[in-house]
Amino acid sequence: MQLSDILSLLGGLALFLHGMQMMSGGLESAAGNRMKGILEKLTSNRILGVLVGALITAAIQSSSATTVMVVGFVNSGMMTLRQAVWIIMGANIGTTVTGLLIGLDVGALAPFIAFLGVAIVVFVKVPKLQHIGQILAGFGILFIGMDMMSAAMMPLRESEAFISLMSTFSNPLLGIAAGALFTAVIQSSSASVGILQSLALSGVITLHSAVYVLFGQNIGTCITALLASVGTSRNAKRTTIIHLMFNIIGTVLFTVICFFTPLTGFVESLLADSPKMQIAAMHTLFNVVTTLLLLPVGDLLVKGAMRILPDRREEGEEGMHLKYLTPITHVQDRGIGASAIYLTQLRQELDRMMKMAQENVSTVFQAVLDRDPKQLTGAEEREAYIDYLNKEISQFISRAILHENNERDSAEVSACFKIAGNIERIGDHAINIGEYTQMMAQKNITFSPEAKEELQEMRDVSLHALDLVRHQEGSAAKWLSQVAALEQRIDDMTESYRRHHLQRMREGACSDEACILFSEMLTDFERIGDHVLNIAQERANLAIGSAAE
C-alpha cells in the first residue's frame, strides 16, 4: 500500500465523518428546539420510541450522535430513563441504514446528491431549504468519502501480511476486541462498518472473520456516549450503561450463534455476489434481532443499570454553582438536540434564579414590617447568588449564541439574556428595601398602622406577580394580559399610596424620616412590577411567535 493510498484512505475517512457532521448540523438547524416537542409526543410508548430513534439515526447516519443527544436529554430532565431505552434501541437499528445503502451501491448517486445539496445552500436564500441542502450535501459527501476509502484499500488484497492479519480475526475474542478498539478510536460505527465493507469488497477479509469485528464495532460505538456522560447526572450515566448493555448482550448472543451454527455461511451463500451486502445484512440482523429480544424486557435493562449505578445520597455542593447548565465549554459541542438541551437548562436555571428573587422580596418586606435586620442575612446571601447566576448565565449565553443557527432558538437565547437581567434588577430592588430596615432599626423609625397595612399589600401583590410570571397557564396572550393587568394594579397602588402618604405627612402621622423611607419603598415596589412585566413580555413574544410559525 503506497503513500498515496494511505492519504486517499485518510481523506476518504475525513469526508465520511465531515458528511455525517454536516447532516447532523443541518437537522439540528432545521429542528432545533422543536426536537423536545417531537420526542415528548413520540416516546409515549416503546414502539414509537424505537421508531423515533431509528428515524433520527437514519437521518443523521450516526447512532453515537443520537445516543449523545439522549444522554443530554436525560441529564436535563427532558426525558426519563425508560423513554431513553426505546430511543437507544431504535438508534441501533437506524445505524444499519448506512451499511445497507453502501451495500446497495447508492454511492453512485453521491456526486449528484452532493451537488444538489451545495446548489441549494449557495443559491437558495430560504433558511429552511438551506438546512435541507446541508443535509443532502452531507449525505453525498459521506458516500464520496466511502468510495475513496474503498478505492484506497484495493491494493491491500495483494498484501499477504495484511491478509494474514485479517484471518486472525476468525478468533471471536480477537475480532471483537479489534472492532471495538477501532470504532472507539474513530467514534463512528457507521464509518468503521463502512471500512469493513470496503475490506470485504477488496477480498482481504471473509464474512467468517468480519462478523466478530462487526460485533465488536457495536460495542466500540458506546465510547462516544460514555465520554458525553462525564460530569452528568446518575440517570444520564445509566443511559450510557443501558446502551453498553444492549450491545454486549447482542454481541454475546450472536457470537455464540455464529460460532456454533451455520448462520454466517447461510448469509454468505444468500448474498454471494455482494460482500458489502453480506456485512450490511449481518449488521442489520444483529441490531433488529437484539432489539426484538430486549424490547419486552426494557424495564429490566433500566433496573439493571440502576443496580450497576445505584442511587446515593448526594453531598450538598458548597459555594455558588450552576445547578442545571452544563459547563460553558460544552456549548461548543454541537450535536443534534443541543439547542433543546441547553434551552431547557437555561429555563431551569432562570426559574431557580427567579425563585431566589421571590424569596428575597418576601423576606425584605417582612423584615421591614417586623423592623428586624437579622432576617436579612439570608437575603443578602441570596442576592450575591443572584448576581453570580446572572454573570454565569450571561457568559453561557454569549457562547451559545455564537453556535446557534436556528433563528427561533437564537431569539429565545437572546430573550433568556434579557430575562436574567430583569431578575437581577428585581433582586437589587429587594435589597434596597432591606437596607431601609437597617436604617429603621438604627434610628428607631416606625411606620403608622396604615403604612404597615399598605406595606403588607405591597408584599402580597409583589409575590403574586412573581408567582404569576413563574407559572404560565393558558395561552401566552391571555397570560401576558393578566401580568400586564397586575403591573397596572401595582402602578395604581403606587399612585394611591403616595397620596395617602402625603395626607399622613400633612396630619403628622409619620416622621420625616419614615416618610422618606416609605416613598423610596414605593419606588422599588413599582420597579419590581416593571421588571416582572418585562420578563412576561419576552416569554409571551416567543410563545406567540412560535404559534404563528
N, C-alpha and C positions, 0 to 999 in steps of 0.2 A: 504494500500500500504506500503510494508516493505521498509527498508533502501536499501536493495539490488536492489529492483525495481527502486527506485529513482536514485541510482548510475547507473543502467543499462540505464535508460532514458537519464541521462546526458551524459553518454558515447556514446549512440547512436546519440544524437544531435551533439556531438563533431565530430564523424566520418562523419556525414552528411555534416556538414559545412566544415570540412577539405577536404572531397571529392570534394566539389564544388570549393574550393580554388585550389586544385591540377589540376582540369580540366581547370580552368581559367589560371593558370600558364603555363600549357602545351600548350594551344592555344596561349598565349602571346609569348612563346618561339618559337613556330613554325611560327607564323605570324609576330610578331614583328612590325617593322616599315612599313611592307607591308600593314598593316591594313589601312593606309591612302589611298594608291592607290586603294585598294579594295572598300572602301567606296566612293571615288570620282567617280569611274566608275559605281557603282551600285545604287547610290542615285539620279540618273538623273531624275527619276520620282517617283511618290508616291507609285505605286505598287511595283516597285523594292526595294524602301526604306523599305516598310513593310516586304518584303521577307527577306531582309538582316537582319533587326532587329530580325525577328523570328528565322532565322537560327543561328545567333550568340548566341542568348539567349538559344535556344535549345541545342547548343553545350556545353555551359558553365553552363547550368542549373540555371541561375540567371539573372532575369530582372534587379535587382539592379546593378549588375556589368556592364551590358550593358548601363544602364542609366547613371551611373557614367562616363563611357567611353565617352558617347555622350556629357555630361556636359564638360568634359575636352577638347573634340574636338571643341566644340563651343567656349569655353573660349580661345583656342589657335588660333582661326580663321580658323581651318581646315574644318569646317562645318558651314553652315548657319543655322539660326533658323528654317527655313522652311524645310530643309533637316532633321533636328533633329526630327521634328514632326513625320515623317513617320517611322524613326527608333524606336522611343518610342512606337508607335502603334504596330509595329512588335514585340517588346520586350514583350509586354503584351500578345501577342499570344504565343510566344516562351516559356514563363514561364509555360504554361499549360502542356508542354510535360512531365515534371517531374511527375505531378499528373496522367497523362494518363498512363505512364509507371508503376507507383505504382499500379494503378488500374488494369493493365493487368498482374500483378504479374511477371514482368520482373526480380524482385529481386531474383527469384530462381536461375538465372544465375549469380548473382552478385559475388559470391566467385570465380567462374571460370574467369570472366572478370577481377577481381582484380588481380588474379594470373597471367593471361596472360600479363596484363599491367606491373606488377612488374618484371616479367621474361624478358620482352623487355628492361626495364630500366636497369636491372642488367647485362644481358648477351649480349645485342646488343650495339655496340660501335658507331653506326652511329647516329649522333646528331638528325637528323630529325626523325628517328624511335624512338629514346628515348623520344622525345616530344609526339609522338603518344602514346607510352607506358604510359607516365604520364597521358594523357587524359583518357586512358582506366582504369588505376589503380584508378584514382579519381572517375570515373563513378561507378566502382564496390564497392569502399569503401562507396560511397554515399548511395547505396542501402543496404549495410550491416548495416550501421547506422540506416536506416529507419526500417529494420526488428527488430533491437534491441529495438527501441522506441516502435514499435507495441507490442512486447512481454512484455515490461515493463509496458505498460498501460492496459494489460488484467485484472489485479486484480481490476481496478477501476470500472468495471461493477458490482462489488459486493458492492460498497460503495454507500449507499443511499444519503449521504451528497453530494458526487460528482455528482451523477445523478440529484439531486435536483438543484445543481448549473448549470449544463448544460441545464436543462429545462428552466431556466430563460432567456436563450439566444433566446428563441422564440420571445421575445420582440425585434423588429428590432433595436432600438437605443442601447440597451444593447449589443446585439450581434455584431453590427458594431463597437462599442467602444472597446469591448473585443478583437475582431480580429485585429483592428488597433493597439491597445496598445501592444499586444503580438508580432506582427510582427515588430513593431518599436523597441522593445527591442532586439530581436534576429537578426534583419536586414536581414531577408530572408523570402520572401513569399513562396518560394518552400518548405522550412523547416516547416513553420507554416501550410501550406496546407497539407503537409505530416503527421504532427501530428494530424491534424483534421481528416484525413482519418483513422489514427490508432484509434482515439477515436470512429469514426463511426463503424469501424470493430469490436471493443470490445463491441459495443452496448450501450455505455453510452451517446450517442448523436444521435438524429434523423436528417434527412435531413432538416426537417422543422425548426429546431433550427440552424443547421450548416450553412445554406445558408447565414444568416445575418453575422455570424462570417466570412464566406468566403469573403463576400463583403468588410467587414472591413479590412481584410488582404490585399486586393488590395490597400487600402488607406495607410496602415501602411508601405508598402514596399517603399513608396516615401521618407521615412525619410533618407535613405542612400544617395540618390541623393541630398536631401536638405542639409545634412551635407557637402557633397562634394562641394556644390556651395558656401560655405562660403569663402569670400575673392576673388571670381571670378568676371568676367565682368558681366554687366547687362544682356547681352544676355544669358550667362550661367545660371544666376539665372532664367531667363524667361523659359529656358528649363525645369527646375525643376517644375516651375509653370504649364507648359503645361502637364507634367507627372501627377501632382496632379489633375489638371482639368479633365483630361481623366478619372481617376479612381473615382473621386467624381461624375461626370456625370453618369458614368456607375452604380455606387452604388445607386444613387437616382432612376435611371430608373428601375433597377432590383428589388430594394426594393419595389417599387410601384407595379411592375408586380407580384412579388411573394406574396405580401400581398393581392392583390385583384383578382388574377387569380389562376387557379389550376395548374400552371406550375410546382411547386415543387412536387405536388402529381403525375403529369404525369411522370416526370423524375424518381421519386421513384418507380413507378409501372413498368416503362420500364426496369429498371435495379435492380429489387427487390433482385436478388441473390448476388449483389455486392455493399455493402455500399461504398467501396472505389471508385468504378467506378461512383457512383451517384455524389459524390463530384467532381471528375475529370471532369465529363460531364458538371456539372453546372459551374465549373470554366472556362472550355473551351467556353461554350455558352456565359458566361458573357463577356469575352475578345473579342471573334470573333464578336459578335453582336455589341458591343460598337465600335469596330474598323470599321465595315461596316457602322455604322450610322455616325461616325465622319470623316471618310475618305474623303467624298466630301467637308467637311467644315473645313479641316485642317488649311486653311488660317485664318479662323475666330478664331481658338484657338490661333494662333500667334498674331492676333490683340488684343484678349482678354488679353493675357499675357503682351503685350506692354501697354495696358490700365491699368492693375493692377500695372505694374512696368514701368512707363513711362521714357523716356529719360530725362536726366538732364544735366545741364552744369557742366561738371566735373571740380572740382577745381584742379588747377595745383599742382602736387606733388612737394614739396620743397625738396631740397637736392638730393643727388645721390641715385638712386634706380634702381632695375631691373624692366624693363617695361614688359617683356614678360614671363620670367621664374617665376614659382610658387616658394614659399619658399622652401628652401633646404630640410627641414624635410619632405615635402610631397613626395619626391622622393621615400621614403621608402614604400609608399602606392602602392603596385604593383598590379594594376588592368589591365584587358585586354585593350590593346591600349595605355598603359602608355608610351611605347617606342616611338610610333608615336607622342604622345603629347609632351613629353619633347624634342625630337629631333627637332621637328618643332619650339618649343620655343627657343631652342639653336640657330638654324639658324637665327631666327628673331633677337635675341639679338646680335649675331655676326655681322649681317648686320648693326644693329644700331651702333655698335662699329666701324665697318669699315667706315661708313658714317662720324662719328666724325673724324676719322683719315684723311679721304679725305678732309674734311673741313679745318683741320689744315694744310695739305700740301698746299692747295690753299692759305690760309691766310698768312703763313710764307713766301712763295715765293713773294707774293705781298708786304708784309711788307719790304722785302729786296729791291725790286725794287723801292719802294717809300721811303726807308730809314726812316720808321715811326714805332718806337717801340710801339706806342699807339695801333696799330692794333693787338698786341699780347695778349691783356688782355683776349679776348675770347678764344684764342688758348691755353693759359696756363690753363684756367678752364676746357676746353675740355680734355687736356692731363691728368689732375687729374682724370677726369671722366673715361677716357680710362683705366687708371691704376686700378681704382676701379672696373670697369666691368671685367677686366682681372682676378682680385683676386676673385670676386664673381663667375664668370663663372667657374674658375678652382676649387673652392670649391664645386660647384654644380656637376661638372663632377666627382670629386673624390668620391662623394656619389653615383652618378648614376651608375658608372661603377661597383660598388660592387654588385648591384642588377640586372645587365644586363646579361641574359643567352643566348641571341641570338648573335652568332658570328658576323654577319653582322652589327647589331646595335652597338655592342661593339666596332667594328672597327671605326664606324662613331663617336662615343663618343670620342674615342682617337684622331681622326682627328680634332674634334672641339677644343680639348685642344691645339693641335699644331697650329691651325689657330688663336686662341685667342692670343697665344704668339707672332706670327708673326705680328698680327695687332698692338699689344702693341709696338713692336720694330719699326714699321713704325711711330707710334706716337712719339717715342723717337727721331728718326732722324728728324722728322719735327720740334720738339722743338730745336734740335741742330741748325738747320738753323735759327730759330727765335732768338736764342741767339746771332748769328752773327750780326743781325740787331741792337741789343743794342750796340754792340761794334762799329759798323759803326757810330751810332749817337753820341756816347760818344767821339770818336776820329776823327770825321769828315772824315771818309773814304768814298771814292766814287769809283764806277766802271766805266770803259770805256764804251762807247756806244756798242761796240762789246760784251763785257762781259754781259751787260744788255740784249742784244738780246739772248745770249745763256742761260741766266737765265730764260727768258720768255719761251724758247723752253723746258728747263728742267721742268718748271712748267707744261706746256701743256702736255708733254709726261707722266709725273708722274700722272696727273689727268686722262689721257686717260687709263693708265694701271690700276689704281684703279677702274675706272668705268667699264672696261672690266672684271676684276675679280669679281666684284659685280653682274654683269648681264650676266650670261652664256646663250649663244644662240647656237643652233645646237648641234651636237654630242660633247661628252666630249673630245674625241681625237682631233677633229678639233679645239675646243675652246682652249685646252691646247697648241696646236701648235701656235695659234695666240698669246697667252700670252707669250710663250717662245720666239717667234719672236720679240715681243715688248721688252722683257727683254734683248735680244741680241742687239736690237737697242739702249737701254739705255747704255749697256756696250760700244758699238761702239761710241756713243755720248761722253761718259766719256773720252775715249781714245783720240778722236779727239779734244775735248775741252781742254784737258791737253796740247796737242801740241800747240794749239792756245794760250793757257795761257803762255806757255814758250816763245813763239815768242813775246808776248806782254811784257814779262819781259825783254827780250833782247833789245826790242825797247824802254823801259822805259815808255810804255803807261800806266802801272799800278804801284801804290806804292807797297812797300814791304808788308805792312800790308794787302792791298787789295788782293795781290797775295796769301797770306797765307789763308785768309778767303775764297777766291774762290776755292782754292784747297780742303779745308775742305768741302765746299758745294758739290763739285763733288763727294766726298766720300759718303756723306749722300744720294745724288741722286742715286748713284749706288746701295747702300744698300737697298733703297726703292724698286728698281726693283727686287733685290734678294728675298726680303720677299714677294712681290707680286707673284713671280713665285712659291715660297714655298706653298703659300695658294692655288694657282691653281692646283698644283700637288696633294695636299691632296684631294681636291674636285674631281678632274678628276679620280684619282685612285679608289675612292669609286664608282663613276658612272660607270666606265669601269668594275669594279669587279661585280657590281650589274647586268650589262647587260650580263655578262658571265655566271651568275648562271642560 
